[in-house]
Amino acid sequence: MKLAHLADVHLGFRQYHRLTSQGINQREADVAGAFRRTVDDLIETAPDIILIAGDLFNSVRPTNAAILHSFGQFRRLREALPSVPVVIVAGNHDTPRSIETGTILRLFEAVPGVRVVAEEPRDLVFEELDLSVTCVPHSAWMYDPRPTLAPPRGTRFRVAVTHGEVAGVLPRDAGAVEYGGAVFEPDELNADGWDYVALGHYHVAHQVRENAWYCGALEYVSTNPWGELRDEKREGRERQKGWLLVDLAERAKVEFRSIPLARAVVDLSPIHAAGLSPAEIDAAIVARVDDVAGGIDDQIVRQVVYDVPRPLARDLDHARIRDLKARALHYHLDLRRPQEQRAVGVGAPGQRQTLSELLADYLRRRPIDADVNRDRLVTLGERYMHEVEQALREE
């Protein structure tokens, strides 16, 4: 008995400013392509059931293109695998703040073989598979009383599906966990009572227990792809996105199925600019770019440069930087000023984030509607907060 476990598809995700020839945001098209390739792989592997553990869409109000694309892919699944049920559990991005608003996921209830669990916990029984699936959507964790995950009796296989963060099991510096998710304790999963626990919300494939996994996302769909790269390296799956094929008959034997990506996400080796001239920094930037296998054209690239005072930043070769930005889908030159120091405790040095840095970090992670330009929002937030800081210093 094999099940497919995928999550965090985030259809409708938009990032950066480039459009396709059809006028669609390029990253939205990349995410749609990843889902299409995943459906291709699902059809090829033909699992007995498909579980989507939350965040099918990036927003409670996804774009028309995202809705149409998702319907097209589910139709392909039904035509190729007519007897394979699909279970969709709502994640935080799929869940409106007001219950009266309703969720877009209800549309899929009209598709034969698709079951949607969006608000209350629900046990689904598939007699032909001798399988029960207990579904706990995001909203169920947000209100009292908390759900109790108790495996139902009467079937050979018992699976739980939920979306949120298992407290204390992810690396403390995990970069691929977004704000806004539900948090629950490991004991609340009651993992030992299930044949398998399918989790969503963390964007990197990660084993929580012997039989409990996050499958990760199908693309880089967070505001911190650089943190995802770090987490993937720690998991031994650097630059790999995909889904999990789980064999319940073999004590939850798990196979990671990698999905080809539309483009690379590259975090260049940082440059430490203390003591360097503008020309030397320019040369280091070019050297890092030249070392990228296959080049940076149409890729997503970040270059961090530490210890760059504002006067030094103004003297860099900005014409060359504009050329790099034109070549890449996104080239982010992250110039970081020498860090301010403060005393912590008894004379111990510590680092202090500015208010604008704290706000920018929050805005890069906070879930927002698909029609909001995140880069512009962050830029405006940083500018306004910097003006506030300047005013406070002048008082």
N, C-alpha and C positions, 0 to 999 in steps of 0.2 A: 504494500500500500504506500504509494508515493504522493506527497503533497508539495506544491510549489508555494513558497513563502516569499512574498515581495512587499515592499512598503516604500513610503516617501518618494512617490513618483513625482509629485509636485508639478503636474501639468499646468501650464499657464505661467510658470516661473519666468520672470523677465529680469534681465541684467544687462548693463552697458547700453550703448546707443545704436549699434549697427543693426540694420534691417536686412531681411532677405529680399530677393527680387519681387516677392509677393507682398512686401510691406509688413512682414511679421518680424518681431524682435528675434534676432539671431539665436539668443540663448533659449527663448521659448521654442524655437524650431529644433534646437539641439535636444531639448528635453523630450519633445514629442518624438523625435527620431529614436531616442533611447528606449522609449516605451514601445515603439513599433518593433524594434529589434528584439526586445524582450518577448513580445507576443510571438515573433517568429520562433524564438527558442522554446517557448512554452508549447507551441504547436509541434515542434520537432520532438520534444521530450515526452509529451503527452502524459502529464501527471494525472492522478485520480481526482484531485481537487486543487483549486487555486485559492490561496488566502492573501488578501491585501490588507496589511496591518496598519492602515491609516495614512492620511495625507495623499490621497490620490490626486487632489488638486492643491495648488499653492495658495488658494484664496477661497473664501466662502462665496465670492462672486467671480468665478473664473471667466476668462475671455471666451467669446463665441468660438474662436478657433480651437481652444482647448476642449470645449464641450463636444464639438463636432468630431475632433480627432479621437477622443476617448470612445464615443459611440461607434466610430468606424472600427476601432481596434477590438472592442468587445463583440461586435458583429462578426469579425474575422474569427475570434475564438469560438463563438457559437457554431459557426459554419464548419470549422475544422474539427472541433472537439464538442459535438452536440450533447454528449452525456456527462461532461465534466462540469460540476458545479463551481461557481465563483462566489466567494464570500468577501464583502467589502465592509471593513470596520472603520468608523470615522476617527480621524485624528484631530489634533488641535487646529490645523489649517482648514479642515473640512467643517468645523463646528462653529456656527454663528454664536455670537455672544448672547443674543436673545433667542429663546426657544421659539417665540412666535415667528421669527424670520424664516425658519425652515432651512434644510440643507439641500444643496444641489444633488447630493448623492441619491435622493429619492427618485430622481429621474431613471436610475438604472433598475429600479424595481420592475419597470416595464419590459426589461430584457429577459427572455426566458433563461432560467438556470442561474440568475444572479440574485443573491440574497444580500440585503443591506441592513447593517446594524449601526444606527447613528446616535441613539440617545440612551436607552436603557440597556443594561446587560441582558443577554439573550442566549439560550441554549438552542443550537440547531442540531437536528439529528438527520443523518443520511443513512437510512436503513440499508440501501444497496451496498454501501461501503462498510457497514458495521462501525460507523464513526459518529461521534458527537463532537461538536465544536462550540465551545463556550466563548462568546464574544463580549468584550468589555470595551466600549468606545471611550474616547477621551472625556466626554461630559460626565460619565458615570463616576469618575474619580474626583470630580470637582465639587461634589455636594455630599452632605451627610444624609443617610448613613453610607459609609464606604461599602463598595461591593465585596462580597465574599466569594472567592474563587474555589468552589467545591466541585470536583469532577462528578458529573452525573453517572448513574449506574445504567446498565442495560446494553452497552456497546463494548466491543473489543478495544477499539481505539478511542482515546480521549485527548482532545487538543484544546488549548486555550489560546486566544488571540486578543491582544490589547496594545494600546498605544500610550507611551509615556516613558518616564525616566525611572529606572530601578535605582533607588538611592544607594550610593556607596559602592556600586559595582563597576562604574566606569572610571577611567583614569581621572584624577583630580584636575588635570589640566586639559581634559578633553575639549577639542576645538569644534567638534561637529555636533554639539548639543545646542539646540536653539532655546531661546526664551519662550515661555508660554505653554510648555508641556506640563502634563500632570506628573506628580512625583509620588511613587509608592514604595513601600518597604519590600525587601526581598521576600520576607515571610508572607506577605499578602498574595504573592503569586502561588504559594503552595505548590512549588515546582515538582516536588516528589510525587504528587498525585496525578500528574499528567504524563502522557506519552511524549508530548512535545508542547512547548510554549513559544508561540510566534510573536515577536515584539517589533514594534515600530517606534520611530522618533529619533534614534541615534543614526546618523548617516553613514556610519562605517560598520561593516560586518563584525560582530563581536559576540563571543560566546559568554553567556551569563552563568549558566549551569550546564551540566552534561547534556541536558535535553532542552535548554532554553537559549534562544539566540535572537539578537538583532540581525536582520539581513542587510542593513545598510540601504542607501539610496541607489537609484539607477544612473544618476548623473550628479555633478557638483551643483547642488541646488540650495546651498546655504549662503549666507553673506560672508562666510569665513572659509573659503576653499583652502586657504593655506593651513588652517588648523586641521582640516580634513586630511590634507597630504601628510601632516605630521602623525595623525592618528593611524592612518593607513600603513605608514612605515612601521609603526609600533606593532601593528597586527600582522605584518608580513605580507600585506596586499597593497603595496604602493601603486598608486594610480590605477586602482581596480574598483569598478563599480559593478553591481550585479544583483543576483537573487539566489535563494537557497532551494535546492531540491532535497527533500527529506524523505528517507525510507523508514517508515514507522515500524515495519516488520523486522528491521535490523537494529532495534534499540536506538531509534532516532539517528541513524547514520546520515550525516549532513554533507552535501556537496555544494561548494560555492560555484555558481555559474556566472562567469564574467561576461559583461556586455561591452562590445566595442564602443569607444567614446568618439564623439565628433571631432574633438580637438584636445590638445594637451593642456593641463594646468601646470605651470612651471613656476617654482619659487627659486629664484636665482640665489646663489651664494651671497650672503650679505657683504657689504663693503663698510669698513671702518675708516672713516674719513679724517679722524683726528690727525693733524699735522700735514694733511695733503692739500695741494693747491687745487683750484678748480680744474685745471688741465689734467691733473693726475686723476681726479675723480671721474672726469669725462672718459679718460682712457680706460679706467677700471670698469666703467659701465659698458663700454664697447667690448671689452674683453669677455665680460660675462655673457653678453648676447652672442658673441661669435662662438662661444663654447656650447651653445644649445644644439643638440643633435637635431638636424632637420630644420633649424632656424626657428624664428619666433613668428613668422608670418601666419596670421589667422589663429594664433594661440592666445592663451590667457596667461599673462606673465606679471610677476611682481619682482621688483628690485628694491630691497631695503638698504638704505645708506645711513649709517649712524654718525652722530656728532657733526651735524651740518648746521652751523649758525646761519641765520637769515642772510647776512651779507654775502656769505660764501655761496649760498643757494642761488642768489641772483646772478652770479657770475658764471654759472654752468652754461654749457652749450645747449640752449633751449631749442634751437633749430633742429639739432640732431635728436633731441628727446621727442620733438613733435613727429619726426620721421619714424621713430620707433613706435610711437602711438598709432601712427597711420598703418604701419605694417601689421601689428598684432591686432587681434580682435579687441584685446584690452591689455595695455601696458601701464602698470601702476608703478611709478617711481615714488617710493615711500621715503621721503627725506625726513629724518628724525633729528631734532635739535639736541644739543648736549642736555642731558637730563638734570633737572634741578634736584638738589639734595636737601634733606631735612634731618633733624635729629630724632631718633626713635629710641625711647627708653633713656638709658644713660649714655648719651654720646654715640650711639650706634647709628651709622649712616643708613638712610633708606631712600627709596625713590617715591616720588609723588606725581600722580597723574593730574594734569590740569582738568578744570571743569569741562573744557571743550573736548578733551580726549575721552573723558568718561562718557559724555553725551554721544560722541561719534561712535564709540564702541557699542553703546546701547542701541542706537538707531540702526547700526549695521546688522544687529541680531534680531530686532523686534519684528514680528510678522506684520506685514502691511498689505494693503489691497494691491491687486495686480496693476491698476492704472496709476499708481504712485511711482514716480521716478526716484528710486532709493538713493542713487548717487547725488542727485540734486538736493534731496532732503538732508543727507549727511552734510553736504557742503554748506547749505544754509544754516543748519544747526551749529556747525563749527564756527561759522562766521559770526552769528549772533552771540554765541557764548563767548567767543574771543572778545567781542565788543564789550560784553558785560565785565569780563575779567580786566580789560583795559580801564574801564570806568572805575572799577573797585580799586585798582592800583593808584588811580589819580586822585581818589578821595582823600 
